[in-house]
Amino acid sequence: MVVQLGIIGYRNQAERLITLAETNPKCNLKYIFHPNKKISDKRVTNNLNDLFSCDAIIISSPNSTHYEYIKKLSHYSGYVFCEKPPVTTFEELKKLKKLNENKKRKIFFNFNYRFSELDNILKKYLNSKTIGEIIDIRIVASQGLAFKKEYSKSWRAHGKNNKHNLLNTVAIHYLDLIIKNLGIMKHQSYFHRNISKNGTSYDTIQLILTYERFNVSITNSYATPFIGELELIGTNGYLSIKDNILKIHSPRNTFDKNNYFISPPITLQKKFNIQKDYSISLKKSFEFFVSKISRKGIFERELFETSLLTTQLILENQISKKK
């Protein structure tokens, strides 16, 4: 079965998804929808109803429009692939929760880090013998997008609808990954700033997640050089990803000739490209969606519920810092 696809959106993340659809032999990208723009591609339509003939519809429009399109697809009987976040307000979240069961089981929210090698690393080494009991986790994912000329005119920079765009677009991935592997935190704190002053949304944020015996910090920014780092510190060793190299140092009891503690030996070192891992995880997430459709299956209820839980936590942060 070749899956007939329609997509809402055509730039940024939508471009990546269009490429995945075009290069997947199990797919045929039938329509690309935009509400008003005229684009020189015979697949482009300004009529949303055209997409209803497709087996599945992808929603990859600006965050604030996601629920609007889910609502417009309420009578659509096919599958829906919706980019995260599912919604951007508590009111919309409540409405999502009230969808009928059949509808919920045919919607897939793209938290693609669930399919990443980063997820496999966390599964393997969190509280492992090599690392020991975790006492601290640090994640930094940032770049200099806010200093590009086109940024100030993009939807990401518009504070009216997307003031917390980094929280909704970047941090949400890592929050979801942490919850998936560690469960719900006891407390979370959210800090934000607009450092570049280009646009009115926040271009730098930090989440601090407090668990029973350790903290997790997630730092994201559009106002720095490119940084992609992760560090797990445990009682017997530590794992670091920096400059596209993954290293594990262990065990704790490593001494010099005077019996002083010294840095443990490197027990594992390999290349790990965070940007490449994102691309691979996106591809795997998309293939998971397509394979489910080709078998005419339904999505596990847990996927839907976990997506809403992550979104709820994101919204709670926005409310706690509302000004």
Solvent accessible surface area in square Angstrom, and as a share of the most:
residue,aa,sasa,rsa
1,M,118,0.53
2,V,77,0.45
3,V,0,0.00
4,Q,52,0.23
5,L,0,0.00
6,G,0,0.00
7,I,1,0.00
8,I,2,0.01
9,G,11,0.10
10,Y,56,0.21
11,R,141,0.51
12,N,62,0.32
13,Q,23,0.10
14,A,0,0.00
15,E,92,0.41
16,R,117,0.43
17,L,0,0.00
18,I,18,0.09
19,T,71,0.41
20,L,27,0.13
21,A,1,0.01
22,E,93,0.42
23,T,98,0.57
24,N,20,0.11
25,P,123,0.77
26,K,107,0.45
27,C,15,0.09
28,N,66,0.34
29,L,11,0.06
30,K,74,0.31
31,Y,54,0.21
32,I,6,0.03
33,F,10,0.04
34,H,31,0.14
35,P,72,0.45
36,N,103,0.53
37,K,93,0.39
38,K,173,0.73
39,I,57,0.29
40,S,125,0.81
41,D,44,0.23
42,K,201,0.85
43,R,60,0.22
44,V,29,0.17
45,T,17,0.10
46,N,51,0.26
47,N,75,0.38
48,L,25,0.12
49,N,98,0.50
50,D,45,0.24
51,L,0,0.00
52,F,74,0.31
53,S,74,0.47
54,C,6,0.04
55,D,44,0.23
56,A,0,0.00
57,I,0,0.00
58,I,1,0.00
59,I,0,0.00
60,S,11,0.07
61,S,18,0.12
62,P,52,0.33
63,N,10,0.05
64,S,38,0.25
65,T,31,0.18
66,H,1,0.01
67,Y,24,0.09
68,E,77,0.34
69,Y,13,0.05
70,I,4,0.02
71,K,125,0.53
72,K,104,0.44
73,L,1,0.00
74,S,58,0.38
75,H,177,0.79
76,Y,13,0.05
77,S,96,0.62
78,G,14,0.13
79,Y,20,0.07
80,V,3,0.02
81,F,0,0.00
82,C,0,0.00
83,E,7,0.03
84,K,13,0.06
85,P,0,0.00
86,P,0,0.00
87,V,1,0.01
88,T,25,0.14
89,T,61,0.35
90,F,65,0.27
91,E,112,0.50
92,E,33,0.15
93,L,4,0.02
94,K,129,0.55
95,K,84,0.36
96,L,0,0.00
97,K,93,0.39
98,K,167,0.71
99,L,42,0.21
100,N,97,0.50
101,E,73,0.33
102,N,118,0.61
103,K,25,0.11
104,K,14,0.06
105,R,61,0.22
106,K,52,0.22
107,I,5,0.03
108,F,5,0.02
109,F,5,0.02
110,N,0,0.00
111,F,2,0.01
112,N,0,0.00
113,Y,14,0.05
114,R,29,0.11
115,F,50,0.21
116,S,2,0.01
117,E,70,0.31
118,L,6,0.03
119,D,2,0.01
120,N,68,0.35
121,I,6,0.03
122,L,0,0.00
123,K,121,0.51
124,K,136,0.58
125,Y,24,0.09
126,L,25,0.12
127,N,90,0.46
128,S,26,0.17
129,K,191,0.81
130,T,47,0.27
131,I,0,0.00
132,G,14,0.13
133,E,66,0.30
134,I,1,0.01
135,I,88,0.45
136,D,51,0.26
137,I,0,0.00
138,R,86,0.31
139,I,4,0.02
140,V,19,0.11
141,A,18,0.14
142,S,9,0.06
143,Q,80,0.36
144,G,31,0.30
145,L,38,0.19
146,A,0,0.00
147,F,124,0.52
148,K,114,0.48
149,K,190,0.81
150,E,106,0.48
151,Y,3,0.01
152,S,50,0.32
153,K,171,0.73
154,S,35,0.22
155,W,57,0.20
156,R,37,0.13
157,A,0,0.00
158,H,88,0.39
159,G,11,0.10
160,K,192,0.81
161,N,98,0.50
162,N,10,0.05
163,K,79,0.33
164,H,24,0.11
165,N,1,0.00
166,L,1,0.01
167,L,0,0.00
168,N,10,0.05
169,T,21,0.12
170,V,33,0.19
171,A,0,0.00
172,I,0,0.00
173,H,9,0.04
174,Y,12,0.05
175,L,0,0.00
176,D,1,0.01
177,L,1,0.01
178,I,1,0.00
179,I,11,0.06
180,K,82,0.35
181,N,37,0.19
182,L,39,0.19
183,G,31,0.30
184,I,89,0.45
185,M,14,0.06
186,K,142,0.60
187,H,112,0.50
188,Q,29,0.13
189,S,31,0.20
190,Y,2,0.01
191,F,100,0.42
192,H,29,0.13
193,R,154,0.56
194,N,30,0.16
195,I,77,0.39
196,S,15,0.10
197,K,152,0.65
198,N,54,0.27
199,G,24,0.23
200,T,90,0.52
201,S,1,0.01
202,Y,25,0.09
203,D,1,0.00
204,T,18,0.11
205,I,3,0.02
206,Q,61,0.27
207,L,0,0.00
208,I,42,0.21
209,L,0,0.00
210,T,46,0.27
211,Y,19,0.07
212,E,135,0.61
213,R,170,0.62
214,F,31,0.13
215,N,66,0.34
216,V,0,0.00
217,S,21,0.13
218,I,1,0.00
219,T,35,0.20
220,N,0,0.00
221,S,2,0.01
222,Y,9,0.03
223,A,16,0.12
224,T,42,0.24
225,P,107,0.67
226,F,112,0.47
227,I,55,0.28
228,G,11,0.10
229,E,26,0.12
230,L,4,0.02
231,E,44,0.20
232,L,0,0.00
233,I,57,0.29
234,G,11,0.10
235,T,57,0.33
236,N,33,0.17
237,G,6,0.06
238,Y,64,0.24
239,L,0,0.00
240,S,24,0.15
241,I,1,0.00
242,K,113,0.48
243,D,116,0.60
244,N,67,0.34
245,I,52,0.26
246,L,1,0.01
247,K,65,0.28
248,I,2,0.01
249,H,26,0.11
250,S,5,0.04
251,P,61,0.38
252,R,114,0.41
253,N,82,0.42
254,T,26,0.15
255,F,85,0.36
256,D,51,0.26
257,K,197,0.83
258,N,93,0.48
259,N,110,0.56
260,Y,148,0.56
261,F,131,0.54
262,I,80,0.41
263,S,73,0.47
264,P,20,0.12
265,P,69,0.43
266,I,79,0.40
267,T,80,0.47
268,L,62,0.31
269,Q,101,0.45
270,K,89,0.38
271,K,177,0.75
272,F,13,0.06
273,N,59,0.30
274,I,23,0.12
275,Q,110,0.49
276,K,125,0.53
277,D,12,0.06
278,Y,45,0.17
279,S,66,0.42
280,I,73,0.37
281,S,0,0.00
282,L,6,0.03
283,K,99,0.42
284,K,92,0.39
285,S,0,0.00
286,F,1,0.00
287,E,66,0.30
288,F,56,0.23
289,F,0,0.00
290,V,2,0.01
291,S,29,0.19
292,K,17,0.07
293,I,2,0.01
294,S,35,0.22
295,R,156,0.57
296,K,157,0.67
297,G,21,0.20
298,I,90,0.46
299,F,3,0.01
300,E,80,0.36
301,R,91,0.33
302,E,128,0.57
303,L,42,0.21
304,F,5,0.02
305,E,68,0.30
306,T,31,0.18
307,S,1,0.01
308,L,4,0.02
309,L,63,0.31
310,T,0,0.00
311,T,1,0.00
312,Q,54,0.24
313,L,13,0.07
314,I,1,0.00
315,L,5,0.02
316,E,68,0.30
317,N,3,0.01
318,Q,25,0.11
319,I,98,0.50
320,S,82,0.53
321,K,64,0.27
322,K,156,0.66
323,K,206,0.87
